[in-house]
């Protein structure tokens, strides 16, 4: 549960620097507990993969905006809002499921950390 919630807390605490904290929290929890707790290993990787995926999406939209000299913001801003709301909802759902002891799989996560 803390791997998922640490992404939320990290994003809030580091919102001034692009929300990079949403990656740091799950990474730290996963690295510390991956060898001793198999459930934390699984859910930590899941939270980390999902937050990396969301970060890639946000970065791609930022690059679209820059490369089109701001015209891409017409597409990027609504997508940032949709992705942000989806990230928040799925993170809360994952936290609740993990608290209940159920392994949660994010629906749109790239499996980069194995």
C-alpha positions as CSV (number, residue, x, y, z in Angstrom):
1,X,0.0,0.0,0.0
2,X,2.8,2.4,0.9
3,X,4.5,1.9,-2.5
4,X,1.3,3.2,-4.2
5,X,0.6,6.0,-1.7
6,X,4.3,7.2,-1.8
7,X,3.8,8.0,-5.4
8,X,0.9,10.3,-4.5
9,X,2.8,11.9,-1.6
10,X,5.9,12.3,-3.7
11,X,4.0,14.0,-6.5
12,X,2.3,16.4,-4.1
13,X,5.6,17.2,-2.3
14,X,7.6,17.7,-5.6
15,X,4.9,19.3,-7.7
16,X,7.1,22.4,-8.1
17,X,9.8,20.3,-9.9
18,X,7.6,18.4,-12.2
19,X,6.4,15.8,-9.7
20,X,9.5,13.6,-9.9
21,X,8.7,12.4,-6.4
22,X,6.1,10.1,-7.8
23,X,9.0,7.9,-9.0
24,X,11.2,8.2,-6.0
25,X,8.7,6.9,-3.4
26,X,7.9,3.6,-5.0
27,X,11.5,3.1,-6.0
28,X,12.8,3.5,-2.5
29,X,10.2,1.2,-1.0
30,X,10.8,-1.4,-3.7
31,X,14.6,-1.3,-3.3
32,X,14.4,-1.6,0.5
33,X,11.8,-4.4,0.8
34,X,12.0,-6.3,-2.5
35,X,14.2,-9.1,-1.0
36,X,12.3,-9.6,2.2
37,X,8.7,-9.2,1.2
38,X,7.4,-10.8,-2.1
39,X,4.1,-8.8,-2.1
40,X,5.9,-5.5,-1.7
41,X,8.3,-6.6,-4.4
42,X,5.4,-7.2,-6.8
43,X,3.4,-4.1,-5.9
44,X,6.5,-1.8,-5.7
45,X,7.4,-2.8,-9.3
46,X,3.8,-2.3,-10.3
47,X,3.7,1.2,-8.8
48,X,7.1,2.1,-10.2
49,X,6.2,0.9,-13.7
50,X,2.9,2.8,-13.7
51,X,4.5,6.0,-12.6
52,X,7.3,5.7,-15.2
53,X,4.5,5.1,-17.9
54,X,2.7,8.3,-16.7
55,X,5.9,10.2,-16.7
56,X,6.7,9.1,-20.3
57,X,3.2,10.2,-21.4
58,X,3.6,13.6,-19.7
59,X,7.0,14.1,-21.2
60,X,5.8,13.2,-24.7
61,X,3.0,15.7,-24.4
62,X,5.5,18.3,-23.2
63,X,7.8,17.6,-26.2
64,X,4.8,17.9,-28.5
65,X,4.0,21.3,-27.1
66,X,7.6,22.5,-27.5
67,X,8.1,21.1,-31.0
68,X,4.9,22.7,-32.3
69,X,5.8,26.0,-30.7
70,X,2.8,25.9,-28.3
71,X,0.2,24.8,-30.8
72,X,0.3,21.3,-29.3
73,X,-0.9,22.7,-26.0
74,X,-4.4,22.5,-27.6
75,X,-4.0,18.7,-27.4
76,X,-1.6,18.5,-24.4
77,X,-3.5,20.4,-21.8
78,X,-6.8,18.3,-22.0
79,X,-4.7,15.1,-22.1
80,X,-2.6,16.2,-19.1
81,X,-5.9,16.7,-17.1
82,X,-7.3,13.4,-18.2
83,X,-4.1,11.5,-17.5
84,X,-3.7,13.3,-14.1
85,X,-7.2,12.3,-13.0
86,X,-6.7,8.8,-14.2
87,X,-3.4,8.6,-12.4
88,X,-5.0,9.8,-9.2
89,X,-7.9,7.4,-9.4
90,X,-5.9,4.3,-10.3
91,X,-3.3,5.1,-7.6
92,X,-6.1,5.3,-5.0
93,X,-7.7,2.0,-6.3
94,X,-4.3,0.3,-6.2
95,X,-3.6,1.5,-2.6
96,X,-7.0,0.1,-1.5
97,X,-6.5,-3.2,-3.2
98,X,-2.9,-3.6,-1.8
99,X,-4.2,-2.7,1.7
100,X,-6.7,-5.6,1.3
101,X,-3.8,-7.9,0.3
102,X,-4.9,-8.2,-3.3
103,X,-2.3,-7.8,-6.1
104,X,-3.3,-4.9,-8.3
105,X,-2.3,-4.5,-12.0
106,X,-2.6,-1.1,-13.5
107,X,-4.4,-1.3,-16.8
108,X,-2.1,1.0,-18.9
109,X,1.4,0.4,-17.4
110,X,4.5,-0.5,-19.4
111,X,6.3,-3.4,-17.7
112,X,9.8,-1.8,-17.7
113,X,11.0,-3.0,-14.3
114,X,10.9,-6.7,-14.0
